[in-house]
């Protein structure tokens, strides 16, 4: 996060009834089960940037709000025999 001085200067540009609140958005891989093919999800977590880092780092503080779950899929292994074919992949996926 930026310094406190930066946020004070930025806050000064807005009317007094408006408060700037930076948000932090992150994911973390979570293992679900071994019984159905090693399923994994990535929880989408949200926290306020106004909280101190040492508070956000403590799991017992419950500073992170779970917003959703992103499934972690298994992608087929792609092997390219030449770098020319590898360069074509982004264009193919964009179609």
C-alpha positions in Angstrom: 0.0 0.0 0.0 1.1 3.6 -0.5 2.3 5.7 2.4 0.0 7.5 4.8 1.1 10.8 3.4 0.0 9.8 -0.1 -3.5 8.8 1.2 -3.8 12.1 3.2 -2.9 14.1 0.1 -5.4 12.1 -2.1 -8.1 12.4 0.5 -7.7 16.1 0.6 -8.7 16.3 -3.0 -12.3 15.1 -2.2 -15.1 16.7 -0.1 -15.1 16.0 3.6 -18.1 13.7 3.4 -16.2 11.2 1.1 -13.7 8.7 2.5 -11.3 6.8 0.2 -11.1 3.1 1.1 -8.6 1.0 -0.8 -9.5 -2.6 -1.1 -7.2 -5.6 -1.4 -8.3 -8.6 -3.4 -6.5 -11.9 -3.3 -6.9 -15.6 -3.9 -5.4 -18.7 -2.2 -5.5 -22.3 -3.3 -7.6 -24.6 -1.1 -7.5 -28.4 -1.4 -11.1 -29.8 -1.1 -10.9 -33.6 -1.3 -8.9 -36.6 -2.4 -12.0 -38.7 -3.0 -13.2 -37.1 -6.2 -10.1 -36.4 -8.2 -8.2 -33.9 -6.0 -10.6 -31.0 -6.5 -9.3 -27.5 -5.7 -10.8 -24.1 -5.5 -9.4 -20.6 -5.0 -11.4 -18.5 -2.6 -11.6 -14.8 -3.6 -10.8 -12.7 -0.5 -11.4 -9.0 0.1 -9.9 -6.8 2.9 -9.8 -3.1 3.6 -6.5 -1.4 2.9 -6.9 0.7 6.0 -6.2 -2.2 8.3 -2.6 -2.6 9.4 -0.6 -5.4 7.8 0.1 -7.2 11.1 -3.7 -7.4 11.7 -4.5 -8.6 8.2 -1.8 -11.3 8.6 -3.5 -12.9 11.7 -6.0 -15.5 10.7 -7.7 -15.0 14.1 -8.5 -11.4 13.2 -10.9 -12.4 10.4 -9.8 -9.4 8.4 -10.4 -11.1 5.0 -14.0 -11.4 3.7 -14.6 -14.4 1.4 -16.5 -13.1 -1.7 -16.6 -16.2 -3.9 -14.9 -19.4 -5.0 -13.0 -19.8 -8.3 -12.7 -23.4 -9.5 -9.2 -24.5 -10.3 -9.4 -26.5 -13.4 -6.9 -28.9 -14.9 -5.7 -27.8 -18.3 -4.4 -30.2 -21.0 -0.7 -30.2 -21.3 0.3 -28.3 -24.5 3.5 -29.3 -26.2 4.9 -27.3 -29.1 7.6 -28.6 -31.4 8.5 -25.1 -32.5 8.2 -21.6 -31.0 6.3 -20.5 -34.1 3.3 -22.7 -33.2 3.4 -21.5 -29.6 3.1 -17.9 -30.8 -0.2 -18.8 -32.6 -1.9 -20.0 -29.4 -3.0 -16.6 -28.0 -4.7 -15.7 -31.3 -6.5 -19.0 -31.4 -7.8 -18.7 -27.9 -9.1 -15.2 -28.5 -11.5 -16.4 -31.2 
